[in-house]
């Protein structure tokens, strides 16, 4: 499990223990979620950084790229890795990516049971 999966798992445990307890295989769920987050960060950060400005120094470039990566991580952390907002608002807010993962994991579990 990568750092994004661990961050998501800890966030879910703390902020939404009921939702966390409903995940059949947390290790696999958060491993996949972390991998998807890594892919999204990798795809987003270079777009946020943009092209190299003319006359940019090495240190300026390093700062620009680091800032873009941090911004990409924050966007993905909010959009993909956050648990549902509140246990009281059960179905009012469901992150579509997380819902897809939950459905996928349920299907995988059913297939395993059939074997």
N, CA, C and O atoms as CSV, one atom per row, in Angstrom:
chain,resi,resn,atom,element,x,y,z
A,1,UNK,N,N,0.861,-1.177,0.000
A,1,UNK,CA,C,0.000,0.000,0.000
A,1,UNK,C,C,0.908,1.242,0.000
A,1,UNK,O,O,1.845,1.343,0.792
A,2,UNK,N,N,0.608,2.176,-0.902
A,2,UNK,CA,C,1.428,3.381,-0.987
A,2,UNK,C,C,0.973,4.432,0.037
A,2,UNK,O,O,0.037,4.207,0.806
A,3,UNK,N,N,1.657,5.582,0.027
A,3,UNK,CA,C,1.375,6.608,1.042
A,3,UNK,C,C,-0.044,7.150,0.929
A,3,UNK,O,O,-0.647,7.505,1.943
A,4,UNK,N,N,-0.588,7.222,-0.280
A,4,UNK,CA,C,-1.944,7.734,-0.449
A,4,UNK,C,C,-2.974,6.758,0.129
A,4,UNK,O,O,-3.962,7.175,0.733
A,5,UNK,N,N,-2.739,5.479,-0.059
A,5,UNK,CA,C,-3.631,4.471,0.514
A,5,UNK,C,C,-3.610,4.507,2.037
A,5,UNK,O,O,-4.653,4.404,2.683
A,6,UNK,N,N,-2.413,4.654,2.606
A,6,UNK,CA,C,-2.300,4.736,4.077
A,6,UNK,C,C,-2.983,5.992,4.609
A,6,UNK,O,O,-3.672,5.949,5.628
A,7,UNK,N,N,-2.783,7.124,3.903
A,7,UNK,CA,C,-3.432,8.366,4.331
A,7,UNK,C,C,-4.951,8.225,4.306
A,7,UNK,O,O,-5.635,8.647,5.238
A,8,UNK,N,N,-5.470,7.633,3.240
A,8,UNK,CA,C,-6.913,7.453,3.123
A,8,UNK,C,C,-7.429,6.526,4.216
A,8,UNK,O,O,-8.461,6.800,4.830
A,9,UNK,N,N,-6.721,5.442,4.459
A,9,UNK,CA,C,-7.147,4.486,5.479
A,9,UNK,C,C,-7.209,5.143,6.853
A,9,UNK,O,O,-8.177,4.949,7.589
A,10,UNK,N,N,-6.199,5.908,7.199
A,10,UNK,CA,C,-6.194,6.591,8.493
A,10,UNK,C,C,-7.315,7.626,8.576
A,10,UNK,O,O,-7.954,7.772,9.618
A,11,UNK,N,N,-7.550,8.343,7.477
A,11,UNK,CA,C,-8.625,9.338,7.463
A,11,UNK,C,C,-9.982,8.670,7.648
A,11,UNK,O,O,-10.823,9.163,8.400
A,12,UNK,N,N,-10.194,7.552,6.967
A,12,UNK,CA,C,-11.471,6.845,7.093
A,12,UNK,C,C,-11.658,6.314,8.510
A,12,UNK,O,O,-12.744,6.434,9.078
A,13,UNK,N,N,-10.621,5.737,9.077
A,13,UNK,CA,C,-10.720,5.210,10.444
A,13,UNK,C,C,-11.126,6.304,11.420
A,13,UNK,O,O,-11.974,6.087,12.285
A,14,UNK,N,N,-10.521,7.474,11.282
A,14,UNK,CA,C,-10.768,8.562,12.223
A,14,UNK,C,C,-12.087,9.275,11.963
A,14,UNK,O,O,-12.826,9.561,12.905
A,15,UNK,N,N,-12.396,9.566,10.707
A,15,UNK,CA,C,-13.544,10.417,10.394
A,15,UNK,C,C,-14.830,9.655,10.120
A,15,UNK,O,O,-15.920,10.201,10.288
A,16,UNK,N,N,-14.716,8.408,9.703
A,16,UNK,CA,C,-15.918,7.666,9.330
A,16,UNK,C,C,-15.772,6.183,9.674
A,16,UNK,O,O,-15.740,5.338,8.779
A,17,UNK,N,N,-15.685,5.867,10.962
A,17,UNK,CA,C,-15.455,4.473,11.356
A,17,UNK,C,C,-16.558,3.512,10.912
A,17,UNK,O,O,-16.287,2.338,10.664
A,18,UNK,N,N,-17.789,3.992,10.809
A,18,UNK,CA,C,-18.876,3.114,10.370
A,18,UNK,C,C,-18.672,2.711,8.912
A,18,UNK,O,O,-18.792,1.535,8.569
A,19,UNK,N,N,-18.366,3.679,8.060
A,19,UNK,CA,C,-18.090,3.373,6.650
A,19,UNK,C,C,-16.867,2.477,6.532
A,19,UNK,O,O,-16.850,1.539,5.735
A,20,UNK,N,N,-15.853,2.764,7.322
A,20,UNK,CA,C,-14.628,1.950,7.285
A,20,UNK,C,C,-14.938,0.501,7.646
A,20,UNK,O,O,-14.423,-0.426,7.021
A,21,UNK,N,N,-15.770,0.315,8.642
A,21,UNK,CA,C,-16.078,-1.050,9.090
A,21,UNK,C,C,-16.880,-1.833,8.052
A,21,UNK,O,O,-16.939,-3.060,8.120
A,22,UNK,N,N,-17.491,-1.148,7.103
A,22,UNK,CA,C,-18.279,-1.819,6.075
A,22,UNK,C,C,-17.439,-2.286,4.892
A,22,UNK,O,O,-17.943,-2.988,4.015
A,23,UNK,N,N,-16.180,-1.910,4.859
A,23,UNK,CA,C,-15.293,-2.337,3.773
A,23,UNK,C,C,-14.845,-3.759,4.068
A,23,UNK,O,O,-14.260,-4.027,5.118
A,24,UNK,N,N,-15.122,-4.673,3.137
A,24,UNK,CA,C,-14.850,-6.082,3.374
A,24,UNK,C,C,-13.364,-6.403,3.491
A,24,UNK,O,O,-12.966,-7.174,4.364
A,25,UNK,N,N,-12.551,-5.828,2.633
A,25,UNK,CA,C,-11.110,-6.059,2.670
A,25,UNK,C,C,-10.402,-4.714,2.626
A,25,UNK,O,O,-10.023,-4.255,1.549
A,26,UNK,N,N,-10.216,-4.069,3.781
A,26,UNK,CA,C,-9.615,-2.734,3.810
A,26,UNK,C,C,-8.232,-2.675,3.165
A,26,UNK,O,O,-7.912,-1.693,2.495
A,27,UNK,N,N,-7.419,-3.690,3.351
A,27,UNK,CA,C,-6.074,-3.685,2.774
A,27,UNK,C,C,-6.137,-3.575,1.255
A,27,UNK,O,O,-5.444,-2.749,0.662
A,28,UNK,N,N,-6.946,-4.383,0.640
A,28,UNK,CA,C,-7.070,-4.355,-0.824
A,28,UNK,C,C,-7.751,-3.071,-1.297
A,28,UNK,O,O,-7.327,-2.472,-2.286
A,29,UNK,N,N,-8.795,-2.651,-0.600
A,29,UNK,CA,C,-9.518,-1.435,-0.974
A,29,UNK,C,C,-8.597,-0.224,-0.968
A,29,UNK,O,O,-8.565,0.534,-1.938
A,30,UNK,N,N,-7.847,-0.034,0.116
A,30,UNK,CA,C,-6.996,1.140,0.229
A,30,UNK,C,C,-5.728,1.021,-0.623
A,30,UNK,O,O,-5.144,2.035,-1.005
A,31,UNK,N,N,-5.306,-0.200,-0.917
A,31,UNK,CA,C,-4.198,-0.371,-1.861
A,31,UNK,C,C,-4.620,0.107,-3.239
A,31,UNK,O,O,-3.888,0.852,-3.891
A,32,UNK,N,N,-5.792,-0.316,-3.687
A,32,UNK,CA,C,-6.294,0.114,-5.006
A,32,UNK,C,C,-6.573,1.618,-5.022
A,32,UNK,O,O,-6.260,2.302,-5.996
A,33,UNK,N,N,-7.153,2.117,-3.957
A,33,UNK,CA,C,-7.451,3.545,-3.874
A,33,UNK,C,C,-6.154,4.357,-3.931
A,33,UNK,O,O,-6.096,5.388,-4.602
A,34,UNK,N,N,-5.132,3.900,-3.239
A,34,UNK,CA,C,-3.839,4.573,-3.265
A,34,UNK,C,C,-3.197,4.550,-4.641
A,34,UNK,O,O,-2.593,5.534,-5.068
A,35,UNK,N,N,-3.330,3.419,-5.340
A,35,UNK,CA,C,-2.779,3.325,-6.694
A,35,UNK,C,C,-3.498,4.283,-7.636
A,35,UNK,O,O,-2.860,4.938,-8.461
A,36,UNK,N,N,-4.803,4.366,-7.521
A,36,UNK,CA,C,-5.560,5.297,-8.358
A,36,UNK,C,C,-5.180,6.740,-8.039
A,36,UNK,O,O,-5.051,7.570,-8.939
A,37,UNK,N,N,-5.004,7.030,-6.761
A,37,UNK,CA,C,-4.602,8.382,-6.357
A,37,UNK,C,C,-3.233,8.720,-6.946
A,37,UNK,O,O,-3.023,9.832,-7.432
A,38,UNK,N,N,-2.301,7.763,-6.905
A,38,UNK,CA,C,-0.970,7.997,-7.466
A,38,UNK,C,C,-1.062,8.310,-8.959
A,38,UNK,O,O,-0.394,9.221,-9.448
A,39,UNK,N,N,-1.876,7.566,-9.670
A,39,UNK,CA,C,-2.056,7.813,-11.110
A,39,UNK,C,C,-2.632,9.209,-11.362
A,39,UNK,O,O,-2.194,9.911,-12.274
A,40,UNK,N,N,-3.601,9.602,-10.563
A,40,UNK,CA,C,-4.202,10.922,-10.748
A,40,UNK,C,C,-3.215,12.041,-10.426
A,40,UNK,O,O,-3.160,13.044,-11.137
A,41,UNK,N,N,-2.443,11.875,-9.364
A,41,UNK,CA,C,-1.438,12.883,-9.010
A,41,UNK,C,C,-0.414,12.995,-10.139
A,41,UNK,O,O,-0.060,14.098,-10.556
A,42,UNK,N,N,0.060,11.850,-10.629
A,42,UNK,CA,C,1.061,11.860,-11.699
A,42,UNK,C,C,0.532,12.534,-12.960
A,42,UNK,O,O,1.280,13.226,-13.651
A,43,UNK,N,N,-0.743,12.340,-13.263
A,43,UNK,CA,C,-1.326,12.952,-14.444
A,43,UNK,C,C,-1.611,14.432,-14.281
A,43,UNK,O,O,-1.617,15.178,-15.260
A,44,UNK,N,N,-1.846,14.857,-13.059
A,44,UNK,CA,C,-2.266,16.229,-12.806
A,44,UNK,C,C,-1.109,17.189,-12.543
A,44,UNK,O,O,-1.166,18.343,-12.967
A,45,UNK,N,N,-0.081,16.748,-11.867
A,45,UNK,CA,C,0.929,17.693,-11.395
A,45,UNK,C,C,1.700,18.363,-12.519
A,45,UNK,O,O,2.028,19.544,-12.400
A,46,UNK,N,N,2.002,17.665,-13.602
A,46,UNK,CA,C,2.735,18.310,-14.698
A,46,UNK,C,C,1.849,19.310,-15.447
A,46,UNK,O,O,2.336,20.325,-15.944
A,47,UNK,N,N,0.565,19.022,-15.524
A,47,UNK,CA,C,-0.353,19.992,-16.136
A,47,UNK,C,C,-0.435,21.250,-15.281
A,47,UNK,O,O,-0.488,22.363,-15.805
A,48,UNK,N,N,-0.445,21.070,-13.968
A,48,UNK,CA,C,-0.483,22.229,-13.075
A,48,UNK,C,C,0.817,23.035,-13.148
A,48,UNK,O,O,0.800,24.263,-13.057
A,49,UNK,N,N,1.933,22.341,-13.311
A,49,UNK,CA,C,3.225,23.015,-13.380
A,49,UNK,C,C,3.349,23.830,-14.660
A,49,UNK,O,O,3.956,24.901,-14.665
A,50,UNK,N,N,2.786,23.332,-15.723
A,50,UNK,CA,C,2.850,24.045,-16.995
A,50,UNK,C,C,4.232,23.981,-17.618
A,50,UNK,O,O,5.136,23.330,-17.093
A,51,UNK,N,N,4.385,24.665,-18.744
A,51,UNK,CA,C,5.677,24.652,-19.440
A,51,UNK,C,C,6.715,25.482,-18.693
A,51,UNK,O,O,6.379,26.349,-17.886
A,52,UNK,N,N,7.970,25.201,-18.976
A,52,UNK,CA,C,9.065,25.948,-18.364
A,52,UNK,C,C,9.074,27.379,-18.892
A,52,UNK,O,O,9.160,27.588,-20.102
A,53,UNK,N,N,8.986,28.360,-18.009
A,53,UNK,CA,C,9.089,29.755,-18.453
A,53,UNK,C,C,10.511,30.070,-18.927
A,53,UNK,O,O,11.484,29.538,-18.394
A,54,UNK,N,N,10.612,30.908,-19.895
A,54,UNK,CA,C,11.921,31.308,-20.405
A,54,UNK,C,C,12.689,32.033,-19.307
A,54,UNK,O,O,12.152,32.914,-18.636
A,55,UNK,N,N,13.939,31.657,-19.134
A,55,UNK,CA,C,14.794,32.303,-18.146
A,55,UNK,C,C,14.637,31.763,-16.731
A,55,UNK,O,O,15.238,32.297,-15.799
A,56,UNK,N,N,13.846,30.723,-16.554
A,56,UNK,CA,C,13.642,30.137,-15.221
A,56,UNK,C,C,14.933,29.474,-14.754
A,56,UNK,O,O,15.566,28.734,-15.507
A,57,UNK,N,N,15.317,29.739,-13.524
A,57,UNK,CA,C,16.514,29.105,-12.965
A,57,UNK,C,C,16.166,27.714,-12.458
A,57,UNK,O,O,14.997,27.344,-12.351
A,58,UNK,N,N,17.210,26.957,-12.148
A,58,UNK,CA,C,17.020,25.607,-11.632
A,58,UNK,C,C,16.187,25.615,-10.354
A,58,UNK,O,O,15.239,24.841,-10.221
A,59,UNK,N,N,16.538,26.486,-9.421
A,59,UNK,CA,C,15.820,26.531,-8.141
A,59,UNK,C,C,14.371,26.993,-8.323
A,59,UNK,O,O,13.476,26.512,-7.628
A,60,UNK,N,N,14.141,27.902,-9.235
A,60,UNK,CA,C,12.768,28.331,-9.525
A,60,UNK,C,C,11.957,27.170,-10.085
A,60,UNK,O,O,10.786,26.995,-9.746
A,61,UNK,N,N,12.591,26.381,-10.945
A,61,UNK,CA,C,11.891,25.228,-11.526
A,61,UNK,C,C,11.560,24.194,-10.452
A,61,UNK,O,O,10.451,23.662,-10.411
A,62,UNK,N,N,12.517,23.921,-9.599
A,62,UNK,CA,C,12.286,22.964,-8.507
A,62,UNK,C,C,11.118,23.442,-7.642
A,62,UNK,O,O,10.247,22.649,-7.282
A,63,UNK,N,N,11.098,24.715,-7.313
A,63,UNK,CA,C,10.007,25.265,-6.504
A,63,UNK,C,C,8.664,25.168,-7.214
A,63,UNK,O,O,7.658,24.817,-6.598
A,64,UNK,N,N,8.645,25.476,-8.507
A,64,UNK,CA,C,7.398,25.415,-9.283
A,64,UNK,C,C,6.883,23.979,-9.359
A,64,UNK,O,O,5.689,23.732,-9.186
A,65,UNK,N,N,7.789,23.038,-9.618
A,65,UNK,CA,C,7.373,21.635,-9.715
A,65,UNK,C,C,6.901,21.088,-8.364
A,65,UNK,O,O,5.922,20.345,-8.303
A,66,UNK,N,N,7.591,21.454,-7.293
A,66,UNK,CA,C,7.169,21.011,-5.956
A,66,UNK,C,C,5.804,21.594,-5.589
A,66,UNK,O,O,4.957,20.898,-5.029
A,67,UNK,N,N,5.598,22.859,-5.902
A,67,UNK,CA,C,4.308,23.486,-5.609
A,67,UNK,C,C,3.195,22.814,-6.410
A,67,UNK,O,O,2.100,22.598,-5.891
A,68,UNK,N,N,3.469,22.485,-7.665
A,68,UNK,CA,C,2.463,21.820,-8.500
A,68,UNK,C,C,2.137,20.427,-7.963
A,68,UNK,O,O,0.974,20.024,-7.943
A,69,UNK,N,N,3.159,19.696,-7.529
A,69,UNK,CA,C,2.923,18.351,-6.967
A,69,UNK,C,C,2.091,18.458,-5.688
A,69,UNK,O,O,1.150,17.688,-5.496
A,70,UNK,N,N,2.429,19.395,-4.825
A,70,UNK,CA,C,1.661,19.575,-3.589
A,70,UNK,C,C,0.208,19.917,-3.891
A,70,UNK,O,O,-0.704,19.406,-3.241
A,71,UNK,N,N,-0.003,20.779,-4.877
A,71,UNK,CA,C,-1.365,21.148,-5.253
A,71,UNK,C,C,-2.116,19.940,-5.816
A,71,UNK,O,O,-3.281,19.722,-5.487
A,72,UNK,N,N,-1.452,19.164,-6.658
A,72,UNK,CA,C,-2.082,17.967,-7.225
A,72,UNK,C,C,-2.451,16.979,-6.114
A,72,UNK,O,O,-3.533,16.393,-6.141
A,73,UNK,N,N,-1.567,16.796,-5.151
A,73,UNK,CA,C,-1.846,15.892,-4.033
A,73,UNK,C,C,-3.037,16.371,-3.223
A,73,UNK,O,O,-3.873,15.562,-2.821
A,74,UNK,N,N,-3.130,17.670,-2.977
A,74,UNK,CA,C,-4.265,18.209,-2.222
A,74,UNK,C,C,-5.579,17.995,-2.970
A,74,UNK,O,O,-6.589,17.635,-2.366
A,75,UNK,N,N,-5.564,18.214,-4.262
A,75,UNK,CA,C,-6.779,18.023,-5.071
A,75,UNK,C,C,-7.221,16.572,-5.015
A,75,UNK,O,O,-8.395,16.284,-4.780
A,76,UNK,N,N,-6.284,15.657,-5.229
A,76,UNK,CA,C,-6.615,14.229,-5.221
A,76,UNK,C,C,-7.019,13.779,-3.828
A,76,UNK,O,O,-7.946,12.984,-3.675
A,77,UNK,N,N,-6.335,14.277,-2.820
A,77,UNK,CA,C,-6.676,13.908,-1.441
A,77,UNK,C,C,-8.117,14.301,-1.125
A,77,UNK,O,O,-8.852,13.540,-0.497
A,78,UNK,N,N,-8.513,15.491,-1.564
A,78,UNK,CA,C,-9.878,15.952,-1.311
A,78,UNK,C,C,-10.895,15.185,-2.159
A,78,UNK,O,O,-11.916,14.731,-1.642
A,79,UNK,N,N,-10.623,15.042,-3.448
A,79,UNK,CA,C,-11.587,14.442,-4.373
A,79,UNK,C,C,-11.710,12.931,-4.228
A,79,UNK,O,O,-12.803,12.384,-4.375
A,80,UNK,N,N,-10.609,12.254,-3.944
A,80,UNK,CA,C,-10.621,10.796,-4.004
A,80,UNK,C,C,-10.423,10.115,-2.662
A,80,UNK,O,O,-11.046,9.085,-2.403
A,81,UNK,N,N,-9.585,10.654,-1.812
A,81,UNK,CA,C,-9.184,9.933,-0.606
A,81,UNK,C,C,-9.996,10.263,0.636
A,81,UNK,O,O,-9.881,9.581,1.654
A,82,UNK,N,N,-10.810,11.296,0.560
A,82,UNK,CA,C,-11.595,11.703,1.727
A,82,UNK,C,C,-12.743,10.733,1.965
A,82,UNK,O,O,-13.390,10.284,1.019
A,83,UNK,N,N,-12.994,10.411,3.230
A,83,UNK,CA,C,-14.165,9.575,3.535
A,83,UNK,C,C,-15.434,10.393,3.349
A,83,UNK,O,O,-15.379,11.617,3.229
A,84,UNK,N,N,-16.576,9.716,3.326
A,84,UNK,CA,C,-17.831,10.465,3.256
A,84,UNK,C,C,-17.873,11.509,4.364
A,84,UNK,O,O,-17.346,11.292,5.455
A,85,UNK,N,N,-18.498,12.631,4.077
A,85,UNK,CA,C,-18.447,13.795,4.970
A,85,UNK,C,C,-18.942,13.518,6.386
A,85,UNK,O,O,-18.307,13.936,7.355
A,86,UNK,N,N,-20.052,12.826,6.514
A,86,UNK,CA,C,-20.618,12.602,7.833
A,86,UNK,C,C,-21.434,11.327,7.821
A,86,UNK,O,O,-22.111,11.003,6.846
A,87,UNK,N,N,-21.351,10.626,8.914
A,87,UNK,CA,C,-22.133,9.400,8.996
A,87,UNK,C,C,-23.621,9.691,9.109
A,87,UNK,O,O,-24.444,8.821,8.826
A,88,UNK,N,N,-23.976,10.909,9.520
A,88,UNK,CA,C,-25.382,11.281,9.630
A,88,UNK,C,C,-26.011,11.543,8.266
A,88,UNK,O,O,-27.224,11.414,8.101
A,89,UNK,N,N,-25.186,11.909,7.295
A,89,UNK,CA,C,-25.664,12.204,5.949
A,89,UNK,C,C,-25.418,11.004,5.050
A,89,UNK,O,O,-24.788,11.147,4.003
A,90,UNK,N,N,-25.885,9.856,5.420
A,90,UNK,CA,C,-25.504,8.599,4.797
A,90,UNK,C,C,-25.366,8.645,3.288
A,90,UNK,O,O,-24.266,8.428,2.781
A,91,UNK,N,N,-26.433,8.917,2.546
A,91,UNK,CA,C,-26.342,8.862,1.096
A,91,UNK,C,C,-26.382,10.226,0.434
A,91,UNK,O,O,-26.439,10.307,-0.793
A,92,UNK,N,N,-26.353,11.299,1.210
A,92,UNK,CA,C,-26.374,12.628,0.608
A,92,UNK,C,C,-25.088,12.909,-0.144
A,92,UNK,O,O,-25.123,13.539,-1.201
A,93,UNK,N,N,-23.959,12.461,0.369
A,93,UNK,CA,C,-22.680,12.675,-0.302
A,93,UNK,C,C,-21.984,11.337,-0.441
A,93,UNK,O,O,-21.638,10.701,0.555
A,94,UNK,N,N,-21.781,10.915,-1.666
A,94,UNK,CA,C,-21.018,9.707,-1.925
A,94,UNK,C,C,-20.016,10.048,-3.015
A,94,UNK,O,O,-20.394,10.417,-4.127
A,95,UNK,N,N,-18.746,9.923,-2.690
A,95,UNK,CA,C,-17.703,10.152,-3.677
A,95,UNK,C,C,-17.832,9.061,-4.734
A,95,UNK,O,O,-17.712,7.882,-4.403
A,96,UNK,N,N,-18.074,9.416,-6.000
A,96,UNK,CA,C,-18.297,8.409,-7.040
A,96,UNK,C,C,-17.140,7.435,-7.191
A,96,UNK,O,O,-17.369,6.247,-7.421
A,97,UNK,N,N,-15.918,7.899,-7.069
A,97,UNK,CA,C,-14.772,7.005,-7.199
A,97,UNK,C,C,-14.751,5.975,-6.077
A,97,UNK,O,O,-14.462,4.801,-6.309
A,98,UNK,N,N,-15.052,6.407,-4.887
A,98,UNK,CA,C,-15.067,5.488,-3.752
A,98,UNK,C,C,-16.224,4.505,-3.897
A,98,UNK,O,O,-16.081,3.320,-3.598
A,99,UNK,N,N,-17.362,4.998,-4.354
A,99,UNK,CA,C,-18.508,4.116,-4.559
A,99,UNK,C,C,-18.162,3.044,-5.592
A,99,UNK,O,O,-18.522,1.880,-5.416
A,100,UNK,N,N,-17.474,3.420,-6.661
A,100,UNK,CA,C,-17.053,2.444,-7.673
A,100,UNK,C,C,-16.143,1.398,-7.051
A,100,UNK,O,O,-16.284,0.207,-7.329
A,101,UNK,N,N,-15.207,1.834,-6.208
A,101,UNK,CA,C,-14.302,0.893,-5.548
A,101,UNK,C,C,-15.075,-0.068,-4.647
A,101,UNK,O,O,-14.813,-1.271,-4.641
A,102,UNK,N,N,-16.019,0.467,-3.893
A,102,UNK,CA,C,-16.802,-0.399,-3.005
A,102,UNK,C,C,-17.575,-1.443,-3.799
A,102,UNK,O,O,-17.627,-2.612,-3.415
A,103,UNK,N,N,-18.175,-1.020,-4.905
A,103,UNK,CA,C,-18.920,-1.958,-5.745
A,103,UNK,C,C,-17.987,-2.996,-6.362
A,103,UNK,O,O,-18.317,-4.181,-6.410
A,104,UNK,N,N,-16.826,-2.552,-6.834
A,104,UNK,CA,C,-15.842,-3.465,-7.407
A,104,UNK,C,C,-15.393,-4.491,-6.367
A,104,UNK,O,O,-15.313,-5.685,-6.656
A,105,UNK,N,N,-15.105,-4.021,-5.170
A,105,UNK,CA,C,-14.638,-4.935,-4.126
A,105,UNK,C,C,-15.722,-5.935,-3.738
A,105,UNK,O,O,-15.413,-7.085,-3.427
A,106,UNK,N,N,-16.978,-5.520,-3.752
A,106,UNK,CA,C,-18.077,-6.444,-3.461
A,106,UNK,C,C,-18.156,-7.513,-4.543
A,106,UNK,O,O,-18.386,-8.683,-4.240
A,107,UNK,N,N,-17.967,-7.121,-5.806
A,107,UNK,CA,C,-17.979,-8.091,-6.893
A,107,UNK,C,C,-16.826,-9.080,-6.768
A,107,UNK,O,O,-17.005,-10.281,-6.974
A,108,UNK,N,N,-15.651,-8.575,-6.433
A,108,UNK,CA,C,-14.484,-9.444,-6.260
A,108,UNK,C,C,-14.742,-10.451,-5.149
A,108,UNK,O,O,-14.409,-11.629,-5.284
A,109,UNK,N,N,-15.331,-9.993,-4.061
A,109,UNK,CA,C,-15.610,-10.881,-2.936
A,109,UNK,C,C,-16.604,-11.974,-3.349
A,109,UNK,O,O,-16.446,-13.133,-2.964
A,110,UNK,N,N,-17.625,-11.608,-4.129
A,110,UNK,CA,C,-18.597,-12.604,-4.608
A,110,UNK,C,C,-17.921,-13.645,-5.489
A,110,UNK,O,O,-18.201,-14.838,-5.373
A,111,UNK,N,N,-17.030,-13.194,-6.371
A,111,UNK,CA,C,-16.308,-14.121,-7.246
A,111,UNK,C,C,-15.404,-15.052,-6.447
A,111,UNK,O,O,-15.287,-16.233,-6.772
A,112,UNK,N,N,-14.777,-14.536,-5.426
A,112,UNK,CA,C,-13.934,-15.377,-4.574
A,112,UNK,C,C,-14.752,-16.450,-3.862
A,112,UNK,O,O,-14.312,-17.589,-3.710
A,113,UNK,N,N,-15.945,-16.066,-3.430
A,113,UNK,CA,C,-16.798,-17.015,-2.740
A,113,UNK,C,C,-17.284,-18.121,-3.676
A,113,UNK,O,O,-17.562,-19.236,-3.234
A,114,UNK,N,N,-17.384,-17.813,-4.963
A,114,UNK,CA,C,-17.837,-18.808,-5.936
A,114,UNK,C,C,-16.758,-19.830,-6.250
A,114,UNK,O,O,-17.059,-20.934,-6.705
A,115,UNK,N,N,-15.494,-19.468,-6.007
A,115,UNK,CA,C,-14.382,-20.392,-6.314
A,115,UNK,C,C,-14.258,-21.465,-5.319
A,115,UNK,O,O,-13.376,-22.316,-5.436
